[in-house]
Amino acid sequence: MGDPDDLFDIYRKDHAAAALTGPALAAALSDTVRRSFTLIDELCADVTRALAQARYTTKLAQSVTDRSSYVRLDRRSESFRDYLRTWSQQRAEKGSGGMHWETQILVTDHRRTTKEIGLGIAFEWPGTDGQGEGQREGESSLAFVEFWPTGTGVSLPSDARGFQRALVACIIKLEQAGELASVKGRG
C-alpha cells in the first residue's frame, strides 16, 4: 500500500481540480442556465408533437425571472445575455448565491385559449464534469424543475421523460378544471 501522505496529496489535488473558480465558473454558470432553458424548449416541442391529435401546443415563455433579484427578462434578448454574464460573474466571485429562476410554460388548446403552468427552476452549481461539449444525457445535473400546479419536481437532463410526464399531468389538470379543452377523438 502507498504512503498515506501521498494518498492525501492525490486527494487534495483531485478535489481542488474538481471545483471551478473565477471566469471558468462564471462561464459554466451561464452555460448551465442557457442549456437548461434550451432543453426545456426541446422537451415542450416534443410534448406538442405527442399531443398533436388533441391539438395542444406547449412552449416555454420568453420571459424569465431571477428570484434572487426579481428581475424579469426576455431570455432571447441581448439584455438577458448581458444580465446572465453579470449574474454569473457575481456568483462566481462570491462562490455561492441563488440560482433560482421562475418562468412559465404556455399551453394553448384548439380554441386558442392559453394557460400558464408555473415553473420554479433551481440550477445546479456546476463542476468540471458537465462542461464538455460531448456530455451524454444524464451524466451531470443541470437543473431541478418544479411544476407549481402539481408540486412535481424533476432533475434535468436525467429525468427528461419525467419532465414531459409532469407537463402532461398539468395539462390534464387544466382540462379537468375546464380551463383547457382537447379536440375530441373522431370515431
C-alpha positions in Angstrom: 0.0 0.0 0.0 1.2 3.5 -0.7 2.4 6.1 1.7 -0.6 7.8 3.4 0.9 11.3 2.7 1.0 10.5 -1.0 -2.7 9.4 -0.9 -3.7 12.7 0.8 -1.8 14.7 -1.8 -3.6 12.8 -4.5 -6.9 13.5 -2.8 -6.2 17.2 -2.3 -5.1 17.7 -5.9 -8.1 15.8 -7.3 -10.5 17.6 -5.0 -9.1 21.0 -5.9 -9.2 20.2 -9.6 -12.9 19.4 -9.4 -14.0 22.8 -8.3 -14.4 25.6 -10.9 -13.5 29.1 -9.9 -13.3 32.6 -11.5 -14.0 33.0 -15.2 -14.4 29.3 -15.7 -17.1 29.1 -13.0 -18.9 32.2 -14.4 -18.9 30.7 -17.9 -20.2 27.3 -16.6 -23.0 29.0 -14.6 -24.1 31.0 -17.6 -23.9 27.9 -19.8 -25.9 25.8 -17.3 -28.8 28.4 -17.4 -28.8 28.6 -21.2 -28.6 24.8 -21.7 -31.4 24.2 -19.3 -33.7 26.7 -21.0 -32.8 25.2 -24.4 -33.5 21.7 -23.1 -36.9 22.7 -21.6 -37.8 24.3 -25.0 -37.0 21.0 -26.7 -39.0 19.0 -24.3 -42.0 21.3 -24.7 -41.7 20.8 -28.5 -41.7 17.0 -28.0 -44.9 17.2 -25.9 -46.5 19.4 -28.6 -45.8 16.7 -31.2 -47.1 14.0 -28.9 -50.3 15.9 -28.3 -50.9 16.9 -31.9 -54.1 14.9 -32.2 -55.5 16.7 -29.1 -54.4 20.0 -30.8 -52.4 21.3 -27.8 -49.3 23.4 -28.2 -46.8 23.9 -25.4 -43.9 26.3 -25.3 -41.6 27.8 -22.7 -42.4 31.5 -22.1 -39.8 34.0 -23.3 -39.8 35.9 -20.0 -37.9 34.5 -17.0 -37.4 36.0 -13.6 -34.3 35.7 -11.4 -35.7 35.0 -7.9 -32.6 36.5 -6.2 -33.3 40.0 -7.6 -36.8 39.6 -9.1 -35.5 40.9 -12.4 -37.8 39.8 -15.3 -36.1 39.4 -18.7 -36.8 38.2 -22.2 -34.5 35.1 -22.3 -33.9 35.6 -26.1 -32.7 39.2 -25.8 -29.3 40.7 -25.6 -30.1 42.2 -22.2 -30.7 38.7 -20.9 -27.3 37.6 -22.2 -25.7 40.7 -20.5 -27.6 40.1 -17.3 -26.6 36.4 -17.3 -22.9 37.3 -17.8 -23.0 39.8 -14.8 -25.1 37.4 -12.7 -22.7 34.6 -13.3 -19.6 36.7 -12.6 -21.1 37.9 -9.3 -21.9 34.4 -8.1 -18.5 33.0 -9.2 -16.8 35.8 -7.2 -18.8 35.0 -4.1 -18.6 31.3 -4.6 -22.3 31.0 -3.8 -25.6 32.6 -4.4 -29.1 32.0 -5.5 -29.5 30.1 -8.8 -33.3 30.1 -8.7 -35.4 31.3 -11.6 -39.1 31.3 -12.4 -40.9 31.0 -15.7 -44.0 29.5 -17.3 -44.9 27.0 -19.9 -47.7 28.3 -22.1 -50.3 25.7 -23.2 -52.7 26.6 -26.0 -55.7 24.5 -27.0 -57.6 24.2 -30.3 -59.8 27.2 -29.2 -56.7 29.4 -28.9 -57.2 29.5 -25.1 -53.8 29.8 -23.5 -53.0 28.9 -19.8 -49.7 29.2 -18.0 -48.1 26.5 -16.0 -45.7 27.9 -13.5 -42.2 26.5 -13.1 -39.5 27.1 -10.5 -36.0 26.2 -11.6 -33.0 25.7 -9.3 -29.8 25.5 -11.4 -27.1 23.1 -10.2 -23.8 24.6 -9.2 -21.5 23.3 -12.0 -18.4 21.2 -11.6 -15.9 20.3 -14.2 -17.7 17.0 -15.1 -20.6 18.6 -17.0 -18.7 21.1 -19.1 -17.6 19.1 -22.1 -19.4 19.5 -25.4 -19.7 15.7 -25.7 -21.5 15.2 -22.5 -24.0 12.4 -22.6 -27.5 12.9 -21.3 -27.8 12.1 -17.6 -24.1 12.4 -16.8 -24.5 15.6 -14.8 -27.4 17.5 -13.5 -28.2 20.9 -14.9 -31.3 21.9 -13.0 -34.1 20.8 -10.8 -37.5 21.9 -12.1 -40.7 22.1 -10.0 -44.1 22.3 -11.6 -46.2 24.6 -9.3 -49.7 23.3 -10.2 -48.8 19.8 -9.1 -45.7 20.1 -7.0 -43.9 17.6 -9.2 -40.2 18.0 -9.3 -37.7 16.6 -11.8 -34.0 16.8 -12.4 -32.8 17.7 -15.9 -31.4 16.2 -18.1 -31.5 12.8 -16.4 -35.3 12.8 -15.9 -36.4 14.4 -19.2 -39.2 11.8 -19.6 -40.4 12.7 -16.1 -40.5 16.4 -17.1 -42.7 15.5 -20.1 -45.0 13.4 -17.9 -45.3 16.2 -15.3 -46.2 18.7 -18.1 -48.9 16.3 -19.4 -50.2 15.8 -15.9 -50.5 19.6 -15.5 -52.4 19.8 -18.9 -54.8 17.1 -17.7 -55.3 19.0 -14.5 -56.2 22.2 -16.5 -58.5 20.1 -18.7 -60.3 18.6 -15.7 -60.8 22.1 -14.3 -62.4 23.2 -17.6 -59.7 25.7 -18.4 -58.4 23.9 -21.5 -60.2 21.5 -23.9 -58.7 19.0 -26.3 -60.2 18.1 -29.6 -62.5 15.1 -29.1 -61.4 11.9 -30.9 -63.0 11.1 -34.2 -64.8 7.7 -34.4 
